[in-house]
């Protein structure tokens, strides 16, 4: 779960003041699912990609290296 933790840590650093509702609207993930993810539930790959894409748009670089 190291990759998930690093993606979430970067997300929280980039957006420290967002509420669950705001994160839900930003990501398109349901509020209850966002709550579970932020409290340690394992992410699905699609959810990881969503958080990483938002981080990449904010920072200009992705945290995930995709296989080609």
Secondary structure, DSSP 8 states (H G I E B T S, - for coil): -HHHHHHHHHHHHHSTT--HHHHHHHHT--HHHHHHHHTT----HHHHHHHHHHHHHHHSS-SS----
